[in-house]
Amino acid sequence: MTGRADDQGRLPFIEAPAEAPVEASDEQPGGRVVRVLPDVAAIDRTFDYLVPVAWEEDGRADLVRPGSQVRVVLGGRRVGGWVVDVDVEPPDGVPLRPLAHVGGLGPSPEVIDLARWAAHRWAGRTANLLTTASPPNRVRVLPPPSSTEPVPKGPDRWAEGAFASPVSVLRLPPNADPLPLVLAGARRGDTLVVAPTLDAVGRLAVRLRRTGVPVSVLPREWAQAASGGVVLGARAAALAPVRDLAAAIVLDEHDESLREERAPTWNARDLVLERARRAGAPCVLVSPCPSLEALAAGPETTPSRAVEREGWPVLDILDRRDEDPVRGGLLGERLVPVLRSVGAGVGGPVVCVLNRRGRSRLLACDGCGELARCEEHRVPLVQAEEGALDCPVDGVRRPMVCDACGGLRFRNLRAGVARVREELEALTARPVCEVDAETPAAEVAAADVLVGTEAVLHRVDRASQVVFLDVDQELLAPRMRAAEQAMALLVRAARLVGPRSRGGRLVVQTRQPGHEALQAVLHADPGRLVEAEAARRRLLGLPPYAALAQVSGAAAAEFVDRLGAPEGVDVLGPRDGAWLVRAGGPEALADALASVERPAGRLRIEVDPARA
């Protein structure tokens, strides 16, 4: 059987070679008893099964150990599952069925315990986490450990010092090299390194292998990872097999890619922290702009002002407070010379970022000034294509006619990417590439000017300049972490343009130039944002000074009713069909959510919501 990266954790039984089936029976044969957690969505409990005596004779019983992937008969059908305990005492008087099939090795007992903790912490099923922790292919035997030469010591003393504390937060500027830190971890022994993207994982793996360090990249090298060395991967690597964890590193701990979107919504940063604590290994959280949650976990180490300043690009803040907000358009007067100089730079294309799709997100009649709104839902109509207006709620399309006066001309108050592309082409007198998920890579590589949502920052490797056409949209977003998320976008852009010594330059248009996130980048001092953000969160009782969960879905109202008002827990809402549950800390929140019997129907519990 072959496995792909997107098959990670699927139980590999369908294509397995045929073997003698084990018929389920109500008879009580002899043999060892194991406890199995089935991979069934509606069930989150374990069942006891027998290891068939025949397996002891042909050697299959040697594969039955904690974490082994098996198939069992449950409710009249064969389902996959994991052995979570062996040699258990079954309940008296309960007939046991035998295991139906054994696939191969799976998560270690330590990872199984970690998955149970995470399932409680993020109010989800243990099976979901064990799926992530399982190999993509069948693994029956682990390869021998790789023979390695000692990792040479480097001149970077800061890298060695980062492991002096059980938990430390290392504030490295966007263009700093994390390789010395990873090598310092490898000198300690088996090291787990988690990065936010597969591209970052691949680049780091190549560089490590050139130094002679044995590296296993998850998920395809699951078996090799279990044999020792440096284990490297994206979010799922938090549950990777590591033979004897000696050090753990989370790169770009602030990145939202480290957070699982499906329930349970676990965060790789917090999972690695708990794993390192249990193993007694130091854990280093690395980021150019550490999150408040990371800073609450351990002390922060910062580079010298000269080093940190060199690692950030120059930031040009274009203050638009004196411009007409309606007639000024999206391309301000001070931005015009920046865009018309396209082609003079040698560092790559100019990338323009605007997180609004379509042609317009807000229109007003040019005659009477009335906003174009849906008659039924009373929400602003959007213009995805020229000549028509769409309702964002139900998608119903209507012609561009003002309901109030019958006018046919509209002013664009909030332009989208499609409209901005036309304006940029007129301004720069050259083709502009509108980038989305469908844009061919060849078109992206050939363009001098690119425009798109924040996704465009992930479609290019370098840029001469990155221009945020409306950064206020990010800074003022009605979200708890809006400032941190805007800072993360600026960090991503800073890596595309490079440090100031190589001409790296960011440009932002704003009507609030004094915002802490912009000032933090301007002065290459992320601490300016931390101080203000921590004060706000503490005052409002938001993470990390409290724990939050968002409850939504058809059964959410019934769940909240069953939850009631336990001591130390607040329920806020509903808003847009969702409730917020707040407690003093993650443990109190997890216990409160676990105490409620879940009602039938669709229910989503999002612990630590990213966009609340």
C-alpha positions as CSV (number, residue, x, y, z in Angstrom):
1,M,0.0,0.0,0.0
2,T,1.2,3.5,-0.8
3,G,0.3,6.6,1.2
4,R,0.0,10.3,0.4
5,A,0.5,13.3,2.7
6,D,-3.3,14.0,2.6
7,D,-4.0,10.4,3.7
8,Q,-2.3,11.0,7.1
9,G,-3.9,8.9,9.9
10,R,-6.3,7.0,7.7
11,L,-6.4,3.4,9.0
12,P,-4.7,1.4,6.2
13,F,-6.8,-1.7,6.0
14,I,-8.7,-1.4,2.8
15,E,-5.7,-2.3,0.5
16,A,-4.0,-4.6,3.0
17,P,-3.1,-8.1,1.9
18,A,-5.7,-10.7,2.6
19,E,-5.3,-12.8,5.7
20,A,-7.4,-15.4,7.3
21,P,-10.5,-13.8,8.7
22,V,-11.3,-14.1,12.4
23,E,-15.0,-14.8,12.8
24,A,-16.7,-12.9,15.6
25,S,-18.3,-15.3,18.1
26,D,-20.1,-15.1,21.4
27,E,-18.0,-18.0,22.7
28,Q,-15.3,-17.1,25.3
29,P,-12.0,-18.5,23.8
30,G,-8.8,-18.1,25.7
31,G,-6.2,-15.4,25.1
32,R,-5.1,-11.9,26.2
33,V,-7.6,-9.2,26.6
34,V,-7.0,-5.7,25.1
35,R,-8.9,-2.5,25.3
36,V,-9.8,-0.9,22.0
37,L,-11.0,2.7,21.1
38,P,-13.1,2.4,17.9
39,D,-13.0,5.1,15.3
40,V,-16.7,5.7,15.2
41,A,-18.0,9.3,15.3
42,A,-20.9,8.6,17.6
43,I,-18.9,6.6,20.2
44,D,-16.1,7.9,22.5
45,R,-15.5,5.0,24.8
46,T,-13.5,1.8,24.8
47,F,-14.4,-1.9,24.5
48,D,-12.6,-5.1,25.5
49,Y,-11.6,-7.7,22.9
50,L,-9.6,-11.0,22.9
51,V,-6.4,-11.6,21.0
52,P,-7.1,-14.8,19.1
53,V,-5.0,-17.8,20.2
54,A,-4.1,-18.4,16.5
55,W,-2.3,-15.1,16.4
56,E,0.0,-16.2,19.2
57,E,1.0,-19.1,17.0
58,D,1.6,-17.2,13.8
59,G,3.2,-14.1,15.3
60,R,0.5,-11.6,14.7
61,A,0.0,-11.2,18.4
62,D,3.4,-9.4,18.6
63,L,1.8,-6.5,16.7
64,V,-0.9,-6.1,19.3
65,R,0.5,-3.5,21.6
66,P,-0.7,0.0,22.8
67,G,-1.3,2.1,19.7
68,S,-1.7,-0.8,17.3
69,Q,-4.3,-0.2,14.6
70,V,-6.9,-3.0,14.5
71,R,-10.3,-3.9,13.2
72,V,-13.1,-5.1,15.4
73,V,-16.7,-6.2,15.2
74,L,-18.9,-3.6,16.8
75,G,-22.7,-3.3,16.4
76,G,-22.7,-5.9,13.7
77,R,-20.1,-4.3,11.5
78,R,-16.3,-4.2,11.2
79,V,-14.8,-0.9,12.2
80,G,-11.2,0.4,12.7
81,G,-9.8,1.4,16.0
82,W,-6.7,1.5,18.2
83,V,-5.5,-0.7,21.1
84,V,-5.1,1.7,24.0
85,D,-4.3,-0.9,26.7
86,V,-3.2,-4.5,26.9
87,D,-3.5,-7.4,29.4
88,V,-6.6,-5.8,31.0
89,E,-9.0,-7.5,33.3
90,P,-12.4,-7.7,31.5
91,P,-15.7,-7.3,33.4
92,D,-17.1,-10.4,34.9
93,G,-19.7,-12.3,33.0
94,V,-19.3,-10.3,29.8
95,P,-18.6,-12.5,26.7
96,L,-15.8,-11.0,24.6
97,R,-15.3,-11.1,20.8
98,P,-11.9,-11.6,19.3
99,L,-10.1,-8.9,17.3
100,A,-10.9,-9.2,13.6
101,H,-7.7,-7.8,12.1
102,V,-4.4,-6.2,13.0
103,G,-3.0,-3.6,10.7
104,G,0.3,-2.3,12.2
105,L,1.9,-0.1,14.7
106,G,0.5,3.2,15.8
107,P,0.9,5.9,18.4
108,S,3.0,5.2,21.5
109,P,1.4,5.0,25.0
110,E,2.8,8.5,25.7
111,V,1.1,9.9,22.7
112,I,-2.2,8.1,23.5
113,D,-2.2,9.7,27.0
114,L,-1.4,13.1,25.4
115,A,-4.3,12.6,22.9
116,R,-6.7,11.9,25.8
117,W,-5.5,15.0,27.6
118,A,-6.0,17.1,24.4
119,A,-9.5,15.6,23.8
120,H,-10.5,16.8,27.2
121,R,-8.7,20.2,26.9
122,W,-10.4,21.0,23.5
123,A,-13.7,19.2,24.1
124,G,-13.4,16.7,21.3
125,R,-13.0,13.0,20.6
126,T,-9.7,11.1,21.3
127,A,-10.1,9.2,18.1
128,N,-9.7,12.4,16.1
129,L,-6.3,13.0,17.6
130,L,-5.2,9.4,17.3
131,T,-6.1,9.6,13.6
132,T,-3.6,12.5,13.3
133,A,-1.0,10.6,15.3
134,S,-1.2,7.4,13.2
135,P,1.1,6.6,10.3
136,P,-0.2,7.1,6.7
137,N,0.8,3.6,5.7
138,R,1.0,0.3,7.5
139,V,4.1,0.0,9.7
140,R,4.9,-3.4,11.1
141,V,8.6,-3.0,12.0
142,L,10.5,0.1,12.9
143,P,13.8,0.7,11.0
144,P,17.1,0.7,13.0
145,P,18.2,4.0,14.3
146,S,20.3,6.1,11.9
147,S,24.0,6.2,12.6
148,T,25.0,9.8,13.1
149,E,28.0,11.9,13.6
150,P,28.1,14.3,16.6
151,V,26.4,17.6,15.7
152,P,29.1,20.2,15.6
153,K,28.9,23.1,17.9
154,G,28.2,26.5,16.4
155,P,29.2,30.1,17.4
156,D,25.7,31.1,18.2
157,R,25.6,31.0,22.0
158,W,22.1,32.4,22.1
159,A,20.9,29.1,20.6
160,E,22.3,27.0,23.4
161,G,21.0,29.4,26.0
162,A,17.4,29.2,24.7
163,F,17.2,25.7,26.2
164,A,18.2,26.8,29.7
165,S,14.6,27.1,30.9
166,P,11.8,24.4,30.8
167,V,9.9,26.9,28.6
168,S,11.3,29.9,26.8
169,V,10.0,32.3,24.3
170,L,12.6,33.4,21.7
171,R,11.7,36.6,19.8
172,L,13.6,36.3,16.5
173,P,13.1,39.0,13.8
174,P,11.3,37.8,10.6
175,N,14.4,37.4,8.5
176,A,16.5,35.6,11.2
177,D,17.8,32.1,10.6
178,P,16.3,29.4,13.0
179,L,18.8,26.7,11.9
180,P,21.3,27.4,14.8
181,L,18.5,26.9,17.2
182,V,17.5,23.5,15.6
183,L,21.1,22.3,15.6
184,A,21.4,23.3,19.3
185,G,18.3,21.1,20.0
186,A,19.8,18.2,18.0
187,R,22.9,18.3,20.1
188,R,20.7,17.5,23.1
189,G,19.2,14.4,21.5
190,D,15.9,13.5,19.8
191,T,14.3,16.8,18.9
192,L,10.7,17.6,17.8
193,V,10.4,20.7,15.5
194,V,7.0,22.0,14.5
195,A,6.7,24.7,11.7
196,P,3.5,26.2,10.4
197,T,3.8,25.3,6.7
198,L,5.0,22.4,4.7
199,D,7.2,24.7,2.6
200,A,9.0,25.8,5.7
201,V,9.4,22.2,6.8
202,G,10.8,21.2,3.4
203,R,13.4,24.0,3.3
204,L,14.5,23.3,6.9
205,A,14.8,19.6,6.3
206,V,17.1,20.1,3.3
207,R,19.4,22.4,5.2
208,L,19.5,20.0,8.2
209,R,20.4,17.0,6.0
210,R,23.3,19.0,4.5
211,T,24.8,19.2,8.0
212,G,24.6,15.4,8.4
213,V,21.8,15.5,11.0
214,P,19.3,12.6,10.6
215,V,15.9,14.2,9.9
216,S,12.5,12.5,9.6
217,V,9.7,14.6,7.9
218,L,6.2,13.9,8.9
219,P,3.9,12.3,7.8
220,R,5.7,10.2,5.1
221,E,8.7,9.2,7.3
222,W,6.6,8.2,10.4
223,A,8.5,5.0,11.0
224,Q,11.9,6.6,10.7
225,A,10.8,9.3,13.1
226,A,10.0,6.7,15.7
227,S,13.5,5.4,15.4
228,G,15.1,8.6,16.7
229,G,16.8,11.8,15.4
230,V,15.2,15.2,14.6
231,V,11.5,14.9,13.8
232,L,10.2,17.8,11.7
233,G,6.7,18.5,10.4
234,A,3.8,20.9,10.3
235,R,0.9,21.0,12.8
236,A,0.3,17.2,12.9
237,A,3.9,16.7,14.0
238,A,2.9,17.7,17.5
239,L,1.6,14.1,17.8
240,A,4.5,12.6,15.9
241,P,6.4,9.6,17.3
242,V,9.7,10.7,19.0
243,R,11.8,8.0,20.5
244,D,13.2,9.9,23.5
245,L,12.2,13.6,23.5
246,A,15.1,15.7,24.6
247,A,14.1,19.1,23.2
248,A,11.0,20.7,21.4
249,I,10.9,23.7,19.2
250,V,7.8,25.5,17.8
251,L,8.6,27.9,15.0
252,D,6.3,30.9,14.3
253,E,4.2,29.9,17.3
254,H,1.9,32.9,16.5
255,D,0.8,31.4,13.1
256,E,-2.8,30.3,12.8
257,S,-1.8,27.4,10.7
258,L,-0.7,25.6,13.9
259,R,-4.4,25.5,15.0
260,E,-6.6,22.7,13.8
261,E,-9.8,24.0,12.2
262,R,-11.8,20.8,12.7
263,A,-13.1,19.9,16.1
264,P,-11.3,19.4,18.5
265,T,-9.6,22.7,17.6
266,W,-6.3,22.0,19.2
267,N,-3.2,24.2,18.9
268,A,0.1,22.6,18.1
269,R,1.9,25.1,20.3
270,D,0.0,24.1,23.4
271,L,0.2,20.4,22.6
272,V,3.9,20.6,22.2
273,L,4.2,22.5,25.5
274,E,2.3,19.8,27.4
275,R,4.3,17.0,25.7
276,A,7.6,18.6,26.6
277,R,6.5,19.1,30.2
278,R,5.5,15.5,30.5
279,A,8.9,14.4,29.1
280,G,10.9,16.8,31.2
281,A,12.4,18.3,28.0
282,P,12.9,22.1,27.4
283,C,10.5,23.7,24.9
284,V,11.4,26.8,22.9
285,L,8.6,28.9,21.3
286,V,10.0,31.0,18.4
287,S,8.3,34.0,16.8
288,P,9.0,37.5,15.5
289,C,5.8,38.7,17.4
290,P,5.1,36.3,20.3
291,S,1.5,35.8,21.2
292,L,0.2,36.6,24.6
293,E,-0.5,32.9,25.2
294,A,3.2,32.1,24.5
295,L,4.4,34.9,26.8
296,A,2.2,33.6,29.5
297,A,4.0,30.2,29.2
298,G,7.6,31.2,29.8
299,P,10.1,34.0,29.9
300,E,11.0,35.9,26.8
301,T,14.4,36.3,25.3
302,T,15.0,39.1,22.8
303,P,18.0,39.9,20.6
304,S,19.9,43.1,20.8
305,R,18.2,46.2,19.3
306,A,20.7,46.3,16.4
307,V,20.1,42.7,15.5
308,E,16.3,42.9,15.8
309,R,16.1,46.2,13.8
310,E,18.3,44.7,11.0
311,G,15.9,41.7,10.7
312,W,12.9,43.9,9.9
313,P,12.3,45.8,6.7
314,V,11.5,49.5,6.4
315,L,7.9,50.4,6.9
316,D,6.3,53.4,5.1
317,I,3.1,54.6,6.7
318,L,0.9,56.6,4.4
319,D,-1.4,58.6,6.6
320,R,-4.8,59.2,4.8
321,R,-6.6,61.1,7.6
322,D,-6.6,64.3,5.6
323,E,-8.0,62.7,2.4
324,D,-11.7,62.5,1.6
325,P,-12.8,59.0,2.7
326,V,-15.5,58.8,-0.1
327,R,-14.0,60.6,-3.1
328,G,-10.4,59.8,-2.4
329,G,-10.7,56.2,-3.6
330,L,-8.6,53.3,-2.4
331,L,-5.4,54.3,-4.1
332,G,-4.3,57.4,-2.2
333,E,-2.3,60.3,-3.6
334,R,0.9,59.3,-1.7
335,L,0.6,55.8,-3.1
336,V,0.7,56.8,-6.7
337,P,4.4,57.5,-7.0
338,V,5.1,54.2,-5.3
339,L,3.1,52.2,-7.8
340,R,4.3,54.2,-10.8
341,S,7.9,53.2,-9.9
342,V,7.2,49.6,-10.6
343,G,10.0,48.0,-12.5
344,A,12.7,50.1,-10.9
345,G,13.3,47.5,-8.1
346,V,15.2,44.3,-8.6
347,G,13.8,42.3,-5.6
348,G,10.7,40.9,-7.3
349,P,7.2,42.1,-8.0
350,V,5.1,44.6,-6.2
351,V,2.5,42.8,-4.2
352,C,-0.8,44.6,-3.2
353,V,-2.9,43.1,-0.5
354,L,-6.6,43.8,0.0
355,N,-8.8,41.3,1.9
356,R,-12.0,42.0,-0.1
357,R,-13.0,39.9,-3.1
358,G,-15.1,41.0,-6.0
359,R,-15.5,44.5,-7.5
360,S,-17.3,46.2,-4.6
361,R,-18.4,45.4,-1.1
362,L,-20.3,48.6,-0.5
363,L,-22.1,50.9,-3.0
364,A,-24.1,54.1,-2.7
365,C,-26.3,55.7,-5.3
366,D,-24.6,58.6,-7.0
367,G,-27.8,60.6,-7.2
368,C,-29.4,60.2,-3.8
369,G,-26.6,58.7,-1.7
370,E,-28.8,55.7,-0.6
371,L,-26.8,52.5,0.1
372,A,-27.5,49.5,-2.1
373,R,-29.0,47.0,0.3
374,C,-31.0,43.8,0.0
375,E,-34.7,44.4,0.5
376,E,-35.3,41.2,2.3
377,H,-32.1,40.9,4.5
378,R,-31.2,44.6,4.7
379,V,-27.5,43.9,4.3
380,P,-25.3,45.7,1.8
381,L,-25.3,44.2,-1.7
382,V,-22.0,43.3,-3.2
383,Q,-20.8,43.6,-6.8
384,A,-18.9,40.5,-7.9
385,E,-19.3,41.2,-11.6
386,E,-19.9,44.4,-13.5
387,G,-23.6,45.3,-14.1
388,A,-25.1,43.2,-11.3
389,L,-25.6,43.2,-7.5
390,D,-25.6,40.1,-5.3
391,C,-27.0,39.5,-1.9
392,P,-24.3,38.0,0.3
393,V,-26.9,36.0,2.3
394,D,-28.7,34.0,-0.4
395,G,-26.8,34.9,-3.5
396,V,-29.8,36.3,-5.3
397,R,-28.7,38.6,-8.2
398,R,-30.5,41.8,-9.3
399,P,-29.7,44.6,-11.7
400,M,-27.8,47.8,-10.7
401,V,-30.8,50.1,-10.0
402,C,-31.3,52.3,-6.9
403,D,-34.4,51.2,-5.0
404,A,-34.9,54.8,-3.7
405,C,-34.6,56.9,-6.9
406,G,-34.2,54.5,-9.7
407,G,-30.7,55.8,-10.4
408,L,-28.2,53.7,-12.5
409,R,-24.9,55.2,-11.3
410,F,-23.3,54.1,-8.0
411,R,-20.2,55.2,-6.1
412,N,-17.9,52.5,-5.0
413,L,-17.3,53.0,-1.2
414,R,-15.5,49.8,-0.6
415,A,-13.7,48.4,-3.6
416,G,-12.8,44.8,-4.0
417,V,-9.8,43.1,-5.5
418,A,-11.4,42.9,-9.0
419,R,-12.0,46.6,-9.2
420,V,-8.7,47.5,-7.7
421,R,-6.9,45.4,-10.4
422,E,-8.5,47.6,-13.1
423,E,-7.4,50.8,-11.3
424,L,-3.9,49.5,-10.8
425,E,-3.6,48.7,-14.5
426,A,-4.6,52.2,-15.4
427,L,-2.2,53.7,-12.9
428,T,0.9,51.6,-13.7
429,A,0.2,51.3,-17.4
430,R,1.1,47.6,-17.3
431,P,-0.8,44.3,-16.8
432,V,-1.7,43.5,-13.2
433,C,-2.3,39.9,-12.1
434,E,-5.2,39.2,-9.8
435,V,-4.2,36.3,-7.7
436,D,-6.5,33.7,-6.2
437,A,-6.5,29.9,-5.7
438,E,-7.1,29.3,-9.4
439,T,-4.4,31.6,-10.8
440,P,-1.7,29.5,-12.6
441,A,1.7,29.6,-11.0
442,A,3.3,30.7,-14.3
443,E,1.1,33.8,-14.4
444,V,2.0,34.7,-10.9
445,A,5.8,34.2,-11.6
446,A,5.7,36.4,-14.7
447,A,3.8,39.4,-13.3
448,D,5.4,42.6,-12.1
449,V,2.4,43.7,-10.1
450,L,0.2,41.3,-8.2
451,V,-3.0,42.0,-6.2
452,G,-5.1,39.7,-4.1
453,T,-6.3,38.9,-0.6
454,E,-3.8,37.8,2.0
455,A,-3.5,34.5,0.2
456,V,-1.3,36.3,-2.4
457,L,1.4,36.4,0.3
458,H,1.6,32.6,0.1
459,R,1.8,32.5,-3.7
460,V,5.1,34.3,-4.1
461,D,8.6,33.7,-2.7
462,R,9.9,37.2,-2.8
463,A,8.8,40.8,-3.5
464,S,10.4,44.2,-4.0
465,Q,7.6,45.8,-2.0
466,V,4.4,44.7,-0.3
467,V,1.6,47.3,-0.2
468,F,-1.4,46.9,2.2
469,L,-4.1,49.0,0.5
470,D,-6.4,49.0,3.5
471,V,-4.6,47.8,6.6
472,D,-7.3,49.4,8.8
473,Q,-9.6,46.6,7.7
474,E,-7.3,44.2,9.6
475,L,-6.6,46.4,12.6
476,L,-10.2,47.3,13.2
477,A,-11.7,43.9,12.5
478,P,-14.3,42.9,15.1
479,R,-12.2,40.1,16.5
480,M,-10.4,39.5,19.7
481,R,-7.0,38.9,18.1
482,A,-7.3,41.4,15.3
483,A,-4.1,43.3,16.2
484,E,-2.1,40.1,16.5
485,Q,-3.5,38.7,13.2
486,A,-2.6,42.0,11.5
487,M,0.9,41.8,12.9
488,A,1.2,38.2,11.6
489,L,0.4,39.5,8.0
490,L,3.1,42.1,8.3
491,V,5.5,39.5,9.4
492,R,4.7,37.3,6.4
493,A,5.2,40.3,4.1
494,A,8.4,41.2,5.9
495,R,9.9,37.8,4.9
496,L,9.0,38.4,1.3
497,V,10.8,41.7,1.0
498,G,13.7,40.8,3.2
499,P,15.6,42.9,5.7
500,R,16.2,46.7,5.4
501,S,19.9,46.1,4.5
502,R,18.7,44.5,1.2
503,G,16.1,47.2,0.5
504,G,13.2,45.5,2.1
505,R,10.2,47.8,2.2
506,L,6.6,47.6,3.4
507,V,3.9,50.2,2.6
508,V,0.6,50.5,4.5
509,Q,-2.3,52.9,3.9
510,T,-4.0,53.8,7.2
511,R,-6.1,56.4,9.0
512,Q,-4.6,55.4,12.4
513,P,-0.8,55.6,12.0
514,G,-0.3,55.5,15.8
515,H,-1.8,52.0,16.1
516,E,0.4,49.8,18.3
517,A,0.9,47.1,15.6
518,L,2.1,49.6,13.0
519,Q,4.4,51.3,15.5
520,A,5.8,47.9,16.5
521,V,6.8,47.2,12.9
522,L,8.0,50.8,12.3
523,H,10.4,50.6,15.3
524,A,11.2,46.9,14.9
525,D,9.9,46.4,18.5
526,P,7.0,43.9,18.8
527,G,6.9,44.7,22.5
528,R,5.0,47.9,21.8
529,L,2.0,45.8,20.7
530,V,2.3,43.4,23.6
531,E,2.0,46.0,26.3
532,A,-1.2,47.6,24.9
533,E,-2.8,44.2,23.9
534,A,-2.1,42.7,27.3
535,A,-3.8,45.6,29.0
536,R,-6.9,45.3,26.8
537,R,-7.2,41.6,27.2
538,R,-6.7,41.7,31.0
539,L,-9.4,44.4,31.3
540,L,-11.9,42.5,29.2
541,G,-11.2,39.1,30.6
542,L,-10.0,37.5,27.4
543,P,-7.3,34.9,26.8
544,P,-4.7,34.3,28.1
545,Y,-6.4,35.8,31.2
546,A,-9.4,33.6,30.7
547,A,-10.5,30.6,28.6
548,L,-13.1,30.8,25.8
549,A,-15.1,28.4,23.8
550,Q,-17.6,29.2,21.0
551,V,-20.7,26.9,20.8
552,S,-22.6,26.9,17.6
553,G,-24.8,24.6,15.5
554,A,-28.5,23.5,15.5
555,A,-28.1,21.9,19.0
556,A,-26.1,24.8,20.5
557,A,-29.1,26.3,22.3
558,E,-29.9,23.0,24.0
559,F,-26.3,22.4,25.0
560,V,-26.1,25.9,26.6
561,D,-29.4,25.2,28.5
562,R,-27.9,22.0,29.8
563,L,-24.7,23.8,30.8
564,G,-26.6,26.3,32.9
565,A,-24.6,28.7,35.0
566,P,-22.0,26.8,36.9
567,E,-19.8,28.7,39.3
568,G,-16.9,30.5,37.7
569,V,-18.4,30.1,34.1
570,D,-20.0,32.9,32.1
571,V,-22.2,32.3,29.0
572,L,-22.4,35.2,26.6
573,G,-24.8,35.5,23.6
574,P,-26.3,34.4,21.5
575,R,-24.8,36.3,18.6
576,D,-25.3,35.1,15.0
577,G,-26.5,31.7,16.4
578,A,-23.4,31.2,18.6
579,W,-22.6,31.5,22.3
580,L,-19.3,32.2,24.1
581,V,-18.5,30.2,27.2
582,R,-15.9,31.8,29.4
583,A,-14.1,30.4,32.4
584,G,-11.1,31.4,34.5
585,G,-8.7,29.0,32.8
586,P,-8.4,26.1,30.3
587,E,-8.9,23.4,32.9
588,A,-12.1,25.0,34.4
589,L,-13.5,25.4,30.9
590,A,-12.7,21.9,29.9
591,D,-14.3,20.5,33.0
592,A,-17.5,22.6,32.5
593,L,-17.9,21.5,28.9
594,A,-17.2,17.9,29.7
595,S,-19.9,17.9,32.4
596,V,-22.7,18.4,29.8
597,E,-24.3,15.5,28.0
598,R,-24.2,16.5,24.4
599,P,-27.7,16.7,22.7
600,A,-28.5,15.1,19.4
601,G,-28.0,17.2,16.4
602,R,-25.2,19.3,14.8
603,L,-23.0,20.9,17.5
604,R,-19.6,22.6,17.1
605,I,-17.5,23.5,20.2
606,E,-14.6,25.6,19.2
607,V,-12.2,26.0,22.2
608,D,-9.8,29.0,21.8
609,P,-11.7,30.4,18.8
610,A,-9.3,32.2,16.4
611,R,-11.8,34.6,15.0
612,A,-14.1,35.4,17.9
